[in-house]
Amino acid sequence: MVDEAPWRVLADSLCSSIPDKCAQPLNVKAVDEISVLNRLRVCNDFSRVDATEFTSEEIDLLLGRVVEEHAWMRLPLHRDFSGHRGAVQGECFLGRDPELPDGLSAGVRFIEPSVDADHLRQQNRFLGPWGATTAASVVLRAASPVQHWRCLMDLLGAHRTLADRLPQAWSETAWLPLETGDAIALNSLIRISNLDAEIRGLARRCDYAYAGPDDLSAELRAHPAFPALLAQVSSGEEALPVLGQLMSEAGLSIGRAARTGYRDLQQYMSTLVSIDLLPAWGILERATVATSIDAVEKHLVPEVAKQLSADICRRTLPDLYSVAHSSATARAAATVSPPEEPGLA
């Protein structure tokens, strides 16, 4: 039990022996909790506060009663896990679980949670909590985050809450190792059913500006938390805009006229996908099966419905003529009435 003594400047036994008429000339004033807290509200210099002059119980009392954030943070009484006491400044967090490998937590101070209820309440109020999300953020800002991919994957596997509260840098920072030895960001990965081989081929042609999960290093894919990471990769319709960019960067096209006539060309898809010089048609067909024709028409067609080169036009002309001839034949057949069968007149 801590009494009111921590708020006193002079001992009660000394103060009580000073007559009231002598207190003012000696500049001795009564000091209590309220007067101390009021003084702290306007204080900017805490250099004269020495933590060694207070017991742990007294520090708990002080930091449990001070409610002004400025004063609370500036008091050099906060204990970290190394045993040092000081003010809360810079990057300070409450707790230290999960712990980071040596070197990764440089510049971060971990404040030890108090066992005193009032002090702990103020810690929770003024200090940011240290957890898997904060730990991942610190690792991701390292000079070369790809060197710490195992640490990040371990965090993902050990802390289920991380997947629900991912830091923004998790998807934007290139920390995932590729088989090539380079690194890629999570938001540059896509996966679409039955298009793994095509995505991998396009990734190589585009110097891995985008890639698929199969392009990641074997070690990463073998990590126990890889299924959790895979669930975060853009897939289905969500991945189509990136696929469209990949196809466009690789120079794939279905011809400019297909932009407005794509729906009408669906009936000739079997012929179009067989044209080796126009592989984009095959990718669009598989993407349609994996998503929908509406999604493909919205996200992919605008990216690949571009003017074909003169050489491609010349070399694919026989196949394109076949499509055009089939279309003309179908329209002509629709205008001719079938002959009447004998005996049915």
C-alpha positions as CSV (number, residue, x, y, z in Angstrom):
1,M,0.0,0.0,0.0
2,V,1.5,3.4,-1.1
3,D,0.6,6.4,1.0
4,E,0.6,10.0,0.0
5,A,4.3,10.4,0.6
6,P,5.3,10.2,-3.1
7,W,3.6,13.5,-3.7
8,R,5.6,15.3,-1.0
9,V,8.8,17.2,-1.6
10,L,9.8,17.3,2.1
11,A,9.2,14.7,4.7
12,D,6.0,15.1,6.8
13,S,8.1,15.1,10.0
14,L,10.1,18.1,8.8
15,C,7.1,20.0,7.3
16,S,5.1,19.6,10.5
17,S,7.8,21.2,12.6
18,I,7.7,24.5,10.5
19,P,5.3,27.0,11.9
20,D,2.8,28.4,9.4
21,K,4.2,32.0,9.9
22,C,7.6,30.7,8.9
23,A,6.5,28.7,5.9
24,Q,6.0,31.6,3.6
25,P,9.3,33.3,4.2
26,L,11.0,30.0,3.7
27,N,9.0,29.4,0.5
28,V,7.7,26.1,1.8
29,K,4.3,25.3,0.3
30,A,1.9,22.5,0.9
31,V,2.2,19.9,-1.9
32,D,-0.3,17.2,-2.6
33,E,-1.5,15.0,-5.5
34,I,-3.7,17.7,-7.0
35,S,-1.0,20.3,-7.0
36,V,1.5,17.9,-8.5
37,L,-0.8,16.9,-11.3
38,N,-1.7,20.5,-12.1
39,R,2.0,21.3,-12.2
40,L,2.7,18.4,-14.6
41,R,0.1,19.7,-17.0
42,V,2.1,22.8,-17.8
43,C,5.6,21.3,-17.3
44,N,7.9,21.0,-20.3
45,D,11.2,20.2,-18.5
46,F,11.3,16.8,-16.8
47,S,15.1,16.6,-16.7
48,R,15.1,16.9,-12.9
49,V,12.9,13.8,-12.4
50,D,15.2,11.0,-11.4
51,A,13.6,7.5,-11.6
52,T,16.1,6.1,-9.1
53,E,14.5,8.2,-6.4
54,F,11.2,6.4,-6.6
55,T,10.3,2.8,-5.8
56,S,8.5,0.6,-8.3
57,E,5.3,1.0,-6.3
58,E,5.6,4.8,-6.3
59,I,6.2,4.8,-10.1
60,D,3.1,2.7,-10.6
61,L,1.1,5.2,-8.5
62,L,2.4,8.2,-10.4
63,L,1.9,6.7,-13.9
64,G,-1.5,5.4,-12.9
65,R,-2.7,8.8,-11.7
66,V,-1.3,11.1,-14.4
67,V,-4.0,11.5,-17.1
68,E,-2.4,14.1,-19.4
69,E,-0.8,12.3,-22.3
70,H,2.0,14.9,-22.7
71,A,3.1,14.7,-19.1
72,W,2.6,10.9,-18.9
73,M,4.8,10.3,-22.0
74,R,7.5,12.8,-20.9
75,L,8.0,11.4,-17.4
76,P,11.3,9.4,-17.5
77,L,9.8,6.6,-15.5
78,H,8.7,4.1,-18.1
79,R,10.5,0.7,-17.8
80,D,11.4,-1.3,-20.9
81,F,12.3,-5.0,-21.0
82,S,16.0,-4.2,-20.8
83,G,15.4,-2.6,-17.4
84,H,16.0,0.9,-18.5
85,R,13.6,3.7,-17.4
86,G,13.0,6.7,-19.5
87,A,10.5,8.8,-21.3
88,V,8.2,7.5,-24.1
89,Q,9.7,8.9,-27.3
90,G,10.3,7.6,-30.7
91,E,9.0,4.1,-31.5
92,C,7.8,2.6,-28.2
93,F,5.3,-0.2,-28.0
94,L,3.7,-2.1,-25.1
95,G,4.9,-5.7,-24.9
96,R,7.4,-7.5,-27.1
97,D,5.6,-10.7,-28.3
98,P,6.5,-11.8,-30.9
99,E,10.2,-11.2,-30.5
100,L,12.2,-10.3,-33.7
101,P,15.6,-11.7,-34.7
102,D,18.6,-9.6,-33.6
103,G,19.1,-6.4,-35.6
104,L,15.5,-6.2,-36.9
105,S,14.2,-4.3,-33.9
106,A,16.9,-1.7,-33.8
107,G,15.4,1.7,-32.8
108,V,12.3,0.1,-31.3
109,R,11.7,0.3,-27.5
110,F,9.5,-2.3,-25.9
111,I,7.8,-1.1,-22.7
112,E,7.1,-3.7,-20.0
113,P,3.4,-4.0,-19.1
114,S,2.8,-3.0,-15.5
115,V,1.2,-5.3,-13.0
116,D,-0.6,-2.4,-11.5
117,A,-4.1,-2.0,-12.9
118,D,-4.2,1.8,-13.0
119,H,-0.7,2.0,-14.6
120,L,-1.6,-0.7,-17.1
121,R,-4.8,1.1,-18.1
122,Q,-2.8,4.2,-18.9
123,Q,-0.2,2.1,-20.8
124,N,-3.0,0.7,-23.0
125,R,-4.4,4.1,-23.5
126,F,-1.2,5.9,-24.5
127,L,1.0,3.2,-26.0
128,G,0.6,1.3,-29.2
129,P,0.3,-2.5,-28.7
130,W,3.1,-4.7,-30.1
131,G,1.8,-7.6,-32.0
132,A,2.3,-9.6,-35.2
133,T,1.0,-6.8,-37.4
134,T,3.4,-4.3,-35.9
135,A,6.2,-6.8,-36.0
136,A,5.6,-7.4,-39.7
137,S,5.6,-3.7,-40.4
138,V,9.0,-3.3,-38.8
139,V,10.5,-6.2,-40.7
140,L,9.0,-5.0,-44.0
141,R,10.8,-1.6,-43.7
142,A,14.2,-3.3,-43.5
143,A,16.7,-2.3,-46.2
144,S,16.3,-5.7,-48.0
145,P,13.0,-7.3,-46.7
146,V,13.4,-10.3,-49.0
147,Q,16.3,-11.5,-46.8
148,H,13.8,-11.8,-44.0
149,W,11.0,-13.6,-45.8
150,R,11.3,-16.6,-43.4
151,C,10.6,-14.3,-40.4
152,L,7.5,-12.9,-42.1
153,M,6.2,-16.3,-43.1
154,D,6.9,-17.6,-39.5
155,L,4.8,-14.6,-38.3
156,L,2.0,-15.5,-40.7
157,G,2.0,-19.1,-39.6
158,A,2.2,-18.5,-35.9
159,H,-0.3,-15.7,-35.5
160,R,-3.7,-16.2,-37.1
161,T,-4.6,-12.6,-36.4
162,L,-2.0,-11.3,-38.8
163,A,-4.0,-12.5,-41.9
164,D,-6.9,-10.4,-40.7
165,R,-4.8,-7.3,-40.0
166,L,-2.1,-7.2,-42.6
167,P,0.0,-4.0,-42.8
168,Q,-0.2,-2.1,-46.1
169,A,3.4,-2.8,-46.8
170,W,2.7,-6.5,-46.7
171,S,1.2,-6.5,-50.2
172,E,3.2,-3.5,-51.6
173,T,6.8,-4.4,-50.6
174,A,8.8,-6.8,-52.7
175,W,9.7,-9.4,-50.0
176,L,8.7,-12.6,-51.8
177,P,11.7,-14.5,-53.4
178,L,11.4,-15.7,-56.9
179,E,13.1,-18.7,-58.4
180,T,15.2,-16.2,-60.4
181,G,16.7,-14.8,-57.2
182,D,14.8,-11.5,-57.5
183,A,11.9,-10.4,-55.3
184,I,8.3,-9.6,-56.0
185,A,5.4,-8.0,-54.1
186,L,2.3,-9.9,-53.1
187,N,0.1,-7.5,-55.1
188,S,2.1,-8.5,-58.3
189,L,1.1,-12.1,-58.0
190,I,-2.0,-13.6,-59.7
191,R,-3.5,-17.1,-60.0
192,I,-6.3,-18.2,-62.3
193,S,-7.6,-21.7,-62.8
194,N,-6.0,-23.6,-65.8
195,L,-3.8,-20.6,-66.7
196,D,-0.7,-21.4,-64.5
197,A,1.5,-22.3,-67.5
198,E,0.3,-19.2,-69.5
199,I,0.9,-16.9,-66.6
200,R,4.4,-18.3,-66.0
201,G,5.3,-17.8,-69.7
202,L,4.0,-14.3,-69.7
203,A,5.9,-13.5,-66.5
204,R,9.2,-14.5,-68.2
205,R,8.4,-12.4,-71.2
206,C,7.7,-9.4,-69.0
207,D,10.8,-9.8,-66.7
208,Y,8.6,-10.8,-63.8
209,A,6.9,-7.4,-63.4
210,Y,4.0,-9.8,-62.5
211,A,4.1,-13.5,-61.8
212,G,2.2,-16.5,-60.5
213,P,2.7,-18.5,-57.3
214,D,4.7,-21.2,-59.3
215,D,7.3,-18.6,-60.0
216,L,8.1,-18.2,-56.3
217,S,11.2,-20.0,-54.9
218,A,10.9,-23.6,-53.9
219,E,11.8,-22.9,-50.3
220,L,9.0,-20.3,-50.0
221,R,6.5,-22.7,-51.5
222,A,7.6,-25.4,-49.1
223,H,7.0,-23.2,-46.0
224,P,4.2,-24.5,-43.7
225,A,2.4,-21.1,-44.0
226,F,2.5,-21.0,-47.8
227,P,-1.2,-22.0,-48.1
228,A,-2.1,-19.0,-45.9
229,L,-0.1,-16.8,-48.2
230,L,-1.6,-18.3,-51.3
231,A,-5.0,-17.4,-50.1
232,Q,-4.0,-13.7,-50.2
233,V,-3.0,-13.9,-53.9
234,S,-5.4,-12.2,-56.3
235,S,-7.4,-14.8,-58.1
236,G,-10.4,-15.2,-60.4
237,E,-12.0,-12.0,-61.7
238,E,-9.9,-9.9,-59.3
239,A,-6.7,-11.1,-61.1
240,L,-7.9,-10.3,-64.6
241,P,-6.7,-6.6,-64.7
242,V,-3.2,-7.8,-63.9
243,L,-3.5,-10.6,-66.5
244,G,-4.6,-8.0,-69.0
245,Q,-1.5,-5.9,-68.3
246,L,0.7,-9.0,-68.6
247,M,-0.8,-9.8,-72.0
248,S,-0.5,-6.3,-73.2
249,E,3.2,-6.0,-72.0
250,A,3.9,-9.3,-73.8
251,G,2.5,-7.8,-77.0
252,L,-0.5,-10.2,-77.3
253,S,-3.5,-9.1,-79.3
254,I,-6.7,-10.4,-80.8
255,G,-7.1,-7.6,-83.3
256,R,-8.7,-4.1,-82.9
257,A,-12.0,-5.1,-84.4
258,A,-12.6,-7.6,-81.6
259,R,-13.2,-4.8,-79.2
260,T,-16.7,-4.1,-80.5
261,G,-17.5,-7.6,-81.9
262,Y,-16.1,-9.8,-79.2
263,R,-19.5,-11.3,-78.3
264,D,-20.3,-12.1,-82.0
265,L,-17.0,-13.9,-82.4
266,Q,-17.7,-16.4,-79.6
267,Q,-19.3,-18.8,-82.1
268,Y,-16.0,-19.0,-83.9
269,M,-13.9,-19.4,-80.8
270,S,-12.8,-23.0,-81.7
271,T,-11.2,-21.7,-84.9
272,L,-9.7,-18.6,-83.3
273,V,-8.0,-20.5,-80.5
274,S,-6.4,-22.8,-83.1
275,I,-4.5,-19.9,-84.7
276,D,-1.0,-20.3,-83.3
277,L,0.0,-16.7,-84.1
278,L,-2.8,-15.4,-81.9
279,P,-2.4,-17.1,-78.6
280,A,-4.4,-14.4,-76.8
281,W,-7.6,-16.1,-78.0
282,G,-6.7,-19.3,-76.1
283,I,-6.0,-17.4,-72.9
284,L,-9.3,-15.5,-73.2
285,E,-11.2,-18.7,-73.7
286,R,-9.6,-20.3,-70.5
287,A,-10.1,-17.1,-68.6
288,T,-13.8,-17.1,-69.6
289,V,-14.2,-20.6,-68.2
290,A,-12.5,-19.6,-65.0
291,T,-14.5,-16.4,-64.5
292,S,-17.2,-15.3,-67.0
293,I,-17.5,-13.7,-70.4
294,D,-18.7,-10.5,-68.8
295,A,-15.5,-10.3,-66.7
296,V,-13.2,-11.1,-69.7
297,E,-15.0,-8.6,-71.9
298,K,-14.6,-5.9,-69.1
299,H,-11.0,-6.5,-68.0
300,L,-9.1,-8.4,-70.8
301,V,-10.5,-7.4,-74.1
302,P,-9.7,-3.7,-73.8
303,E,-6.0,-4.7,-73.1
304,V,-5.6,-7.0,-76.0
305,A,-8.0,-5.7,-78.7
306,K,-5.2,-3.8,-80.4
307,Q,-4.0,-3.4,-84.0
308,L,-2.2,-6.5,-85.3
309,S,1.1,-6.0,-87.1
310,A,1.1,-6.2,-90.8
311,D,3.2,-9.4,-90.7
312,I,0.8,-11.1,-88.3
313,C,-2.2,-10.1,-90.5
314,R,-0.5,-11.5,-93.6
315,R,0.4,-14.8,-91.9
316,T,-3.0,-15.3,-90.3
317,L,-5.0,-14.2,-93.3
318,P,-6.0,-17.8,-94.4
319,D,-7.3,-18.6,-90.9
320,L,-9.1,-15.3,-90.6
321,Y,-10.6,-15.8,-94.1
322,S,-11.9,-19.1,-92.8
323,V,-13.7,-17.4,-90.0
324,A,-15.1,-14.7,-92.3
325,H,-16.3,-17.4,-94.9
326,S,-18.0,-19.4,-92.2
327,S,-19.8,-16.3,-91.0
328,A,-21.0,-15.4,-94.6
329,T,-22.1,-19.0,-95.2
330,A,-24.1,-19.0,-92.0
331,R,-25.8,-15.8,-92.9
332,A,-26.6,-17.0,-96.5
333,A,-28.0,-20.3,-95.2
334,A,-30.3,-18.4,-92.9
335,T,-31.9,-16.6,-95.9
336,V,-32.7,-19.8,-97.9
337,S,-35.9,-21.8,-97.2
338,P,-35.4,-25.6,-96.9
339,P,-36.8,-27.5,-99.9
340,E,-40.3,-29.2,-99.4
341,E,-40.3,-32.9,-99.0
342,P,-42.3,-34.9,-101.5
343,G,-45.8,-35.9,-100.4
344,L,-46.0,-33.2,-97.8
345,A,-47.4,-30.4,-100.0
